[in-house]
Amino acid sequence: MTNKATLLLCTCAALLSTHAVSASEHSVSANAAASSNYFWRGITQSDDGAAVSGGLDYNHESGFYMGTWVSNVDFGDTSSTSYELDFYLGFSGEVNALSYDVGYIHYAYPDAAGDIDFGEVYGALGWRNVSLKVSYMTHAQSDSSTEEDMLYVELSAAFPVFTDAELGLHIGNSSGDTVMEWTGEDDSYMDYGVSLSKDGYTFGLVKTDLDADDDLKVYVSYAIDFEL
């Protein structure tokens, strides 16, 4: 996402063979994207401005994976940070027609005026075109006296449409004391999304039921992935 070698006991031919088998067990890929807006759980992370992002991923045939991802951010007057740097690891696989994914992600903001990093554990189940994912905050760095607590439950679906295009549907619910601290409203809210993607291009619509941020918003993005 090497095994202990008895290299001194191997011939050169065996060494090459072992290396070829080992290399096939691992893969490293990279991704890059540009978007007219960066949304996270229905809320802009770039002050409704453009965002450029990129990441690296390591995968093992056992299902273990790990990676990192970075994007510019703009939280307006609430923070002086200019970028987000994520680190994650987990394990995914499939049993019969049921897919699963469990892991941990750390959200870091290295140049923030204060320490606003936080981390979450997550678990997801997928069946055919539908997936259900639950994320729970494990810790957060904050000067607030509010108890840090946040749960996010999301249901997503993806369906092939037209010619090699994909229609994505999403609904999510954020709840907990941290939600109230971040939004200044209730301790829970819903977010909704619809997207149409083809050949790396995506056109999407995003909306929340927050009073201060309930407008229907539009974004366009382009993303590429490649093996290293």
Disulfide bonds with the S-S distance in Angstrom:
none
